Amino acid sequence: MNENKSMSNQYFIERQNDFESSARSYPRKFPFALNKAKGSWVEDVEGNRYLDFLCGAGTLALGHNDDEVNQAMISLISSGSPLHTLDLTTPVKDKFVQTILDNLPGELKDNAKIQFCSPSGTDATDAAIKLCKTATGRGTVIAFSGAFHGMGHGALSLTGNLGAKTPVANLMPGVQFLPYPYSYRCPFGLGGEAGVKACCAYFERFLKDPESGVTKPAAVILEAIQGEGGVIPAPVEFLQTVRRVTKELDIPMICDEIQCGMGRTGRLFAFEHAGITPDVILASKAIGGSQPMAVVIYNKKLDKWSAGAHTGTFRGNQLAMAAGTVVLERVTKKDFLNEVTVKGEYMKSRLEELKDSVSIIGDVRGRGLMLGIEIVDPRGEKDIMGHPLASGLLASRVQKLCFEHHLVMEKGGRNGAVMRCLCALNVSMEEIDTMLSIFSEAIREVDRDVCSQQQ
């Protein structure tokens, strides 16, 4: 084998294409083979460095190979402690759980139980649905359009994206979708405060209407900021309405914080911005400190499970607990969260300035370091709100140009038209400026092409 060839991106991508499933996605957008990573930067096998604003889809809250996180795992391995314990307890696990409990908001702080699941977010979703069905004796679930709760058979049934669902027959029955506030493309064609009030009124009336046709559900599940759905923050009024109504009707409220939690919005959990406390919190991604981990945190009143009612072979990942404790201790510090807020506001203001100077950005939204930029095509039709339609094609061109200039950013949202910022929470201002420079030039290049075609 030629050594130079074997250390090329093309070599590894071709091999991956030969033996890996057609379901792979990221290599199609980012055709490189990673070799090293540190902080907000990754390096491919050819020595090219890229600024990473994807960071494991938000998993790496402290970036790649954080010294303190790595040392916690090295120390654990060197200590002779067990690394895989099913649901048996250990001092490492006890400290991890106590750190979570110490940082819970509201009435959960002294009334919480924790269920460790198999290690992905979709497992936490499935576990939470089982929990609420068991506790209530009811069988249906309310979810929201635009939601993403995972790719497992149960979690997928709660997910809005039709592209992933349509090929899979006979998903979990009994799921009812309701409209989620989306000011830029309001489901009621209203937008602004009127659109939010319409979503609130519809939700409350639907659940309280004796002729709605839908029986009382076992749970209502939502994201305080929809991630894969296009970085759409739920307005405070909407979250407060959902919490009030579910409490009045004794329906467990599940907040999926798998992507928007762990400090990403400037609070440990995104729902905290609304001053509410749900009955169930789903946590994964960043909570494992770069290692696989998923937990369901819930009010003990729901703890109606019998022994073995929900299991998972890899629910005792000690490396994830050791690493996750470090992450929790860092991201819960007030100064750290304040910095996330300041960096997010700076980035958002710069992106809004860019939006005002081009024609292909329709909306900039988000909170903290979870931001979305919706790419539109000004040449075509308008939606019911009078806005240009979302353009996944133009977003793909922006993404490709960013990658060519060594910036990794993912897309999401309807038609894959939303560019998303999921950088490390300890990203530096210099790195933010580098991202903004590369991204702005990519946007302007695509915008120039669009404008020239309009003339």
C-alpha positions in Angstrom: 0.0 0.0 0.0 1.3 3.4 -0.9 1.8 5.3 2.4 1.1 8.7 0.9 -2.1 7.5 -0.7 -3.3 5.8 2.5 -3.0 9.2 4.3 -5.2 11.1 1.9 -8.8 12.2 2.5 -9.8 10.5 -0.8 -8.4 7.2 0.3 -10.4 7.0 3.5 -13.6 8.4 2.0 -13.5 5.8 -0.8 -12.9 3.0 1.7 -15.8 4.3 3.8 -18.0 4.4 0.8 -17.2 0.8 0.1 -18.0 -0.7 3.5 -20.2 1.8 5.4 -24.0 2.0 5.2 -25.7 4.3 2.8 -27.3 6.0 5.8 -24.0 7.9 6.5 -24.6 11.7 6.1 -21.8 13.9 7.3 -19.1 12.5 5.0 -21.2 13.5 2.0 -21.0 17.2 3.2 -17.5 17.1 4.7 -15.4 14.8 2.6 -12.3 14.5 4.9 -10.8 12.0 7.3 -10.1 13.4 10.7 -6.8 12.8 12.4 -6.5 15.3 15.3 -8.7 17.7 17.2 -8.3 20.2 19.9 -10.7 22.8 21.2 -12.7 24.3 18.3 -10.3 23.0 15.7 -10.0 19.7 13.8 -7.2 18.5 11.5 -7.6 16.0 8.6 -5.1 13.3 7.6 -3.5 15.7 5.1 -2.8 18.3 7.8 -5.5 20.8 6.9 -7.1 22.5 9.9 -10.8 23.4 10.1 -12.8 25.5 12.6 -15.5 23.2 13.9 -18.9 24.9 14.4 -20.6 21.5 14.5 -18.7 19.9 17.5 -20.4 16.5 17.4 -23.8 18.1 16.8 -23.5 20.0 20.1 -22.0 17.1 22.0 -18.7 18.7 22.7 -19.7 21.5 25.1 -16.0 22.2 25.9 -14.7 21.4 22.5 -12.4 18.6 21.4 -10.0 17.0 23.9 -10.5 19.4 26.8 -7.6 18.9 29.1 -9.7 18.6 32.3 -12.2 16.3 30.7 -9.5 14.1 29.3 -7.6 14.0 32.6 -10.8 12.8 34.4 -11.0 9.9 32.0 -7.3 9.1 32.2 -7.4 9.1 36.0 -10.4 6.8 36.0 -8.7 4.3 33.6 -5.5 4.4 35.6 -7.3 3.9 38.9 -8.4 0.4 38.2 -12.1 1.3 38.7 -14.7 -0.5 36.7 -15.6 1.1 33.4 -18.9 -0.8 32.7 -21.3 -1.4 35.6 -24.8 -1.8 34.2 -26.9 0.0 36.8 -24.7 -0.9 39.8 -23.5 2.1 41.7 -20.0 3.5 42.1 -18.4 6.5 43.8 -18.0 8.0 40.2 -21.7 7.5 39.5 -22.8 8.9 42.9 -20.8 12.1 42.3 -22.2 12.5 38.8 -25.8 12.0 40.0 -25.3 14.4 42.9 -23.9 17.0 40.5 -27.0 16.8 38.3 -29.4 16.9 41.3 -27.6 20.0 42.8 -28.2 21.9 39.6 -31.8 21.1 38.9 -34.3 24.0 38.9 -37.6 24.5 40.8 -39.5 21.7 42.3 -37.3 19.1 40.7 -34.4 20.0 42.9 -35.6 18.0 45.8 -38.0 15.7 44.0 -36.0 14.1 41.2 -35.3 10.6 40.2 -32.8 9.6 37.4 -33.0 6.8 34.9 -29.9 5.9 33.0 -30.6 4.6 29.5 -28.8 3.2 26.6 -26.4 5.9 25.5 -28.2 8.0 22.9 -30.8 10.7 23.0 -33.4 8.5 21.2 -33.1 6.0 24.0 -33.9 8.8 26.5 -37.0 9.7 24.5 -38.2 6.1 24.4 -37.6 5.7 28.1 -39.5 8.9 29.0 -42.5 7.8 26.9 -42.6 4.4 28.6 -42.3 6.2 32.0 -45.2 8.5 31.4 -47.4 5.8 29.9 -46.7 3.6 32.9 -47.3 6.4 35.4 -50.5 7.6 33.9 -52.0 4.5 32.4 -52.7 6.4 29.3 -51.4 5.7 25.8 -51.3 8.8 23.5 -48.7 11.5 23.2 -48.8 15.2 22.1 -45.8 16.3 20.0 -45.2 19.4 17.8 -44.5 20.0 14.2 -40.8 20.6 13.5 -39.8 18.5 16.5 -36.8 16.1 16.5 -36.7 13.5 19.3 -34.5 10.8 17.8 -34.4 8.1 15.1 -35.5 5.1 17.1 -38.8 3.6 16.2 -40.7 5.2 19.0 -38.8 8.5 19.0 -39.2 8.8 15.2 -42.9 8.7 15.6 -42.6 11.9 17.7 -40.4 13.6 15.1 -41.8 16.1 12.6 -39.4 15.4 9.7 -41.4 13.5 7.1 -38.3 12.5 5.1 -37.1 10.2 7.8 -40.6 8.9 8.7 -42.2 8.2 5.3 -40.1 5.1 4.4 -40.8 3.5 7.8 -44.2 1.9 8.1 -46.2 1.3 11.3 -44.5 3.7 13.7 -45.8 4.1 17.3 -49.5 4.9 17.1 -51.3 7.5 19.2 -49.1 10.6 18.4 -50.9 13.8 17.8 -49.0 16.8 16.4 -49.9 20.4 17.2 -48.5 23.6 15.8 -45.3 25.1 17.2 -44.7 28.8 17.2 -42.4 29.8 14.3 -42.7 33.6 13.9 -40.9 33.8 10.6 -43.2 31.2 9.0 -46.2 31.2 11.4 -48.4 28.1 11.1 -51.4 30.4 11.4 -50.1 33.0 8.9 -50.1 35.7 11.6 -46.5 36.0 12.9 -45.3 38.0 15.9 -47.3 38.2 19.1 -50.6 37.3 17.3 -49.0 34.1 16.1 -47.8 33.1 19.5 -51.2 33.8 21.1 -52.9 31.7 18.4 -50.5 28.7 19.2 -51.2 29.1 22.9 -55.0 29.3 22.4 -55.0 26.4 20.0 -53.0 24.2 22.4 -55.2 25.0 25.4 -58.4 24.7 23.6 -57.4 21.4 21.9 -56.6 19.7 25.2 -59.7 21.1 27.0 -62.2 20.6 24.2 -64.4 17.6 25.0 -65.1 17.3 21.3 -61.4 17.5 20.2 -61.5 13.8 19.2 -58.2 13.1 21.1 -58.2 11.4 24.5 -56.2 12.7 27.4 -52.5 12.0 26.6 -49.8 10.3 28.7 -47.4 13.2 28.0 -46.7 16.3 26.0 -43.2 16.5 24.7 -41.3 19.5 23.2 -38.0 21.2 22.7 -37.6 24.7 24.2 -35.6 25.4 21.1 -36.2 23.1 18.2 -32.7 22.1 16.9 -33.0 19.9 13.9 -36.3 21.6 13.1 -34.4 24.8 12.3 -33.2 26.4 15.5 -36.7 27.8 16.5 -37.0 29.1 20.0 -40.3 28.6 21.8 -41.6 32.0 23.1 -41.7 32.3 26.8 -45.5 32.7 26.7 -45.9 29.5 24.8 -43.7 27.5 27.2 -45.6 29.0 30.2 -48.9 28.1 28.6 -47.9 24.5 27.9 -46.7 24.2 31.5 -49.8 25.7 33.0 -52.3 23.7 31.0 -50.5 20.4 31.5 -50.4 21.0 35.2 -54.1 21.8 35.3 -54.9 18.6 33.4 -52.3 16.4 35.2 -50.4 15.6 32.0 -46.7 15.1 32.3 -44.6 17.6 30.4 -41.4 16.4 28.9 -38.7 18.9 27.9 -36.2 17.5 25.4 -33.0 19.2 26.3 -30.7 16.8 24.4 -29.4 19.5 22.1 -30.5 22.8 23.6 -29.5 22.0 27.2 -26.2 21.9 29.1 -25.5 25.6 29.0 -25.9 26.2 25.3 -28.5 29.0 25.7 -26.8 30.7 28.7 -28.8 28.7 31.2 -28.2 25.0 32.1 -31.6 24.1 30.5 -33.3 26.1 27.8 -36.7 25.9 29.4 -35.3 27.9 32.4 -35.6 31.1 30.4 -39.4 30.8 30.7 -39.2 30.2 34.5 -40.9 26.8 34.3 -40.1 23.3 35.5 -41.2 20.3 33.5 -42.0 16.9 34.9 -39.4 15.2 32.8 -36.1 16.3 31.3 -34.2 14.4 28.6 -30.4 14.9 28.6 -27.8 13.4 26.3 -25.1 14.7 24.0 -23.0 17.1 26.1 -23.9 15.6 29.4 -21.5 12.7 28.8 -18.5 14.9 28.3 -17.8 13.6 24.8 -18.7 10.0 25.7 -22.1 8.3 25.1 -24.6 9.0 27.8 -28.3 9.6 28.1 -30.5 10.2 31.2 -34.1 10.9 32.0 -34.5 13.2 35.0 -38.1 13.2 36.3 -40.3 14.0 39.2 -40.5 11.1 41.6 -44.3 11.2 41.5 -43.9 9.4 38.1 -41.7 6.7 39.5 -44.1 3.8 39.0 -41.7 1.4 37.4 -41.1 -2.1 38.7 -37.6 -3.5 38.8 -36.2 -4.1 35.3 -39.0 -2.1 33.6 -36.5 -0.2 31.6 -32.9 -1.4 31.1 -29.9 -0.9 28.8 -26.6 -2.8 28.7 -24.5 0.3 28.4 -26.3 2.5 31.0 -23.3 2.3 33.3 -20.7 4.2 31.3 -18.2 5.3 34.0 -16.0 7.2 31.6 -19.0 9.3 30.5 -19.9 9.9 34.2 -16.4 11.1 35.1 -16.2 13.3 32.0 -19.7 14.5 32.4 -19.1 15.6 36.0 -16.4 17.9 34.8 -18.6 19.4 32.1 -21.5 19.9 34.5 -19.2 21.6 37.0 -17.9 24.0 34.4 -21.0 24.9 32.4 -23.1 25.6 35.6 -20.8 28.3 36.7 -22.4 31.7 36.5 -19.5 33.4 34.8 -19.3 30.6 32.2 -23.0 31.0 31.4 -22.8 34.7 31.2 -19.9 34.4 28.7 -22.1 32.1 26.6 -24.8 34.8 26.6 -22.4 37.5 25.6 -20.8 35.5 22.8 -24.2 34.5 21.5 -25.5 38.1 21.5 -22.4 39.3 19.7 -22.6 36.6 17.0 -26.3 37.1 16.6 -25.9 40.9 16.1 -23.2 40.4 13.5 -25.3 37.9 11.7 -28.3 40.3 11.7 -26.1 43.0 10.2 -25.1 40.5 7.5 -28.8 39.7 6.9 -29.6 43.4 6.3 -26.9 43.6 3.6 -27.8 40.5 1.5 -30.9 39.0 -0.1 -30.6 35.3 0.7 -30.8 35.4 4.5 -34.5 35.5 5.6 -34.1 35.1 9.4 -31.6 35.0 12.1 -32.7 33.4 15.4 -31.8 31.4 18.5 -30.4 32.0 21.9 -26.9 31.9 23.3 -24.6 29.7 21.2 -27.5 27.9 19.5 -28.2 30.0 16.4 -29.8 29.5 13.1 -29.6 31.4 9.8 -32.5 30.6 7.4 -31.4 30.8 3.7 -34.0 31.9 1.2 -34.3 32.3 -2.5 -35.5 35.9 -3.3 -36.1 35.0 -6.9 -39.1 32.7 -6.4 -42.5 32.5 -4.8 -43.4 34.0 -1.4 -45.1 32.1 1.4 -48.3 33.1 3.2 -46.3 35.5 5.3 -44.9 37.2 2.3 -41.4 35.8 2.9 -39.2 34.2 0.1 -39.3 30.4 0.3 -36.5 28.5 2.1 -33.8 27.2 -0.2 -31.9 24.1 0.7 -30.0 24.4 -2.6 -28.6 27.8 -1.7 -27.8 26.7 1.8 -25.9 23.7 0.4 -23.8 26.1 -1.7 -23.1 28.2 1.4 -22.1 25.1 3.4 -19.8 23.9 0.6 -18.1 27.3 0.4 -17.6 27.4 4.1 -16.0 23.9 4.1 -13.7 24.9 1.2 -12.5 27.8 3.4 -12.1 25.4 6.4 -15.3 26.1 8.4 -17.5 23.2 9.3 -21.2 24.1 9.8 -24.3 21.9 9.6 -27.7 22.6 8.0 -31.1 21.8 9.3 -34.7 23.0 9.3 -37.3 22.7 6.6 -35.8 21.8 3.3 -32.3 21.8 4.9 -32.2 25.6 4.5 -31.0 26.7 8.0 -27.3 27.1 8.7 -26.7 26.2 12.3 -24.1 27.3 14.9 -23.4 24.5 17.4 -19.9 25.5 18.4 -18.0 24.7 21.6 -19.4 26.8 24.5 -15.8 28.0 25.4 -15.2 29.1 21.8 -13.0 32.3 21.8 -14.0 35.6 20.4 -11.2 35.4 17.9 -12.6 32.0 16.7 -16.1 33.6 16.5 -14.7 36.4 14.3 -12.9 33.8 12.1 -16.2 32.0 11.7 -18.1 35.2 10.9 -15.5 36.2 8.3 -15.6 32.9 6.4 -19.4 32.6 6.7 -20.0 36.1 5.6 -17.8 35.8 2.5 -19.6 32.5 1.6 -23.0 34.2 2.0 -21.9 37.2 -0.1 -20.5 35.0 -2.9 -23.8 33.1 -3.2 -25.8 36.3 -2.9 -23.8 37.9 -5.7 -24.7 35.0 -8.0 -28.3 35.2 -7.1 -28.5 38.9 -7.6 -26.7 38.6 -11.0 -29.3 36.1 -12.1 -32.1 38.5 -11.2 -30.8 41.2 -13.5 
